[in-house]
Amino acid sequence: MTPGILPLPTEVVHLIAAGEVIDSLAAVVRELAENSLDAGATRIVIYLYPQQWRVRIADNGCGMDLENLQACATAHSTSKIRNCEDLWQVTSLGFRGEALHSLAQLAELEIFSRAAEAGEGWRVKYCDRGEAIETETVAIAPGTVVTVSNLFATWAERRQGMPSLSQQIRAIQNTIQQIALCHPHVTWQVWQDDREWFTLSPGATTQHLIPQMLRQVSLNDLQYLKVEVPTPFEGAGSASVQGAGGKRAEETTQNSKFILNSAFRIPNSHHSFLQLVLGLPDRCHRHRSDWVRVAVNGRMVKFAELEQTIFSAMARTLPRDRYPVCFLHLRVAPWQIDWNRQPAKTEIYLHHLSHWQEHTTGAIEQILRLNSNSVSDSAHHTRVTQLIKVAEEKGVYGTSRAIAENGSREKRAEEAEGAEGAEGATTNYQLPTTNYHYLKAIAQVHNMYILVEHPGGMWLVEQHIAHERVLYEQLCDRWQLIPLEPPVILNHLSLAQIAQLQRLNLEVEPFGDRLWAVRSAPAMLVQRDDCADALVELSLGGDLQAAQVATACRCAIRNGTPLSLEEMQTLLNQWQRTRNPRTCPHGRPIYLSLEESTLSRFFRRHWVIGKSHGI
């Protein structure tokens, strides 16, 4: 007989609800740390006793008076919201009033707190209903100390289902790091079993936090950008909402009406913006995609669509099977987000997703370009210029400074853009109009590298892969197939190879026994003597992007090719204006930097005169 359906006892309902919010030691750390941040803390100290299922978090936030301290652990008690309309104006990390009440049900909860303006602090201990059962005055600095002991002591099944202790510790560390990345101004000190575990020092931006977490990454490997983003207002009620975990749902009519009817409450002064910290692809990358992270309004979220946007924007800038280091933080108007979807708030609905994807792509492109933000655009250092001149006089090869002596930079730019480039280059590609002329060709080394002077020192640019980057982006912008007259005859092609050429929209026809006539080809290959070899290479597999890479690589000037100073300058002008100039389409770094500060240290030009002469 099927058992009857009966309502669950109240204590079971409360236990299940509490277990949704607090499901691990890491969840305890997350909830308490977020409370500290909401209280304005700039220093948070975390004490962990994993084997005792105990966590203590101390902060220097605003603290609580006795009245608030006695009420803070009761069910659904919060200072963050007051009514349903406030759910669309949430700017705090916590707002449901569930965390402390859940902790009181699942563990022994004790809080010390003192408000900043109060002359005394209070200690309160709570029962499993979140009510104060012990209260006393204590001496404590302004702030709050929360102690959670014997977590899941009354729920043995939950403890038994937990991961191993080492896995829990790693989860706690990851939780702290994720929160710290979103709040770089905070000092974090973490202790484990009364021994200091790690410390995170504050920084002006997240760029200063990542090297503390990834020891192999230095500050100079990262680039930071903050971009103000217009907040879209029109059509908010009809926009589809994107779930952070890859879910998509249409807004309900009720929610749409609420947003539209609440428009008059939106403050006109609110500014949305994104902050981006990106590892430069020629300097750092990862074997896994674990460091592509997205945060919204101070909290890390799972957002597959924005992560994919980052991967797409970084395409063909990294070596094969390598992934970028990227932290994207969106500061979004609160009415553009619905947090109330999942207990841990790691999955959200975000309005106008395509709007944010577009600006994310634009920010990444801005960082990857060579411009005044990534290379100093100040006047050339006198010492660098003198060093180059000395090298010219004493070097074993001659150089020419004709470009530097011929007219204005603008005139040279026009001449360079109109001149025929190095072998394989096309002249019909329109380069961006922005003047980036801080790179100056000085000489060619071993017919392979271009010696370049720039405001901060010197670079060695490998000519083949720099030209490969130029041609690849030309092909991405204009993949043009033109007729072959006469056609190229290929033999012994397999059916898979023929199908591959046809997928690339090349015209292929039978021409006899095991012979095939290819009647169209990429424009860049048509006049080449090795066009047949190139077509065979394209037939061996890959998508359109792979075909563009292969074509660019084949057409780029070869190392060992001598170049005139004018040809070198033309190539530099084209290369520095590409969208992703740091690496070639295979992910190899294009230039080696020797900064002026490095030269100064090597030649000890910062020594005092007497010391440098042994006096």
Summary of the structure (lengths in Angstrom):
residues: 615
radius of gyration: 31.2
end to end distance: 103.0
largest distance: 103.0
contacts: 1836
relative contact order: 0.08
helix: 36%
strand: 23%
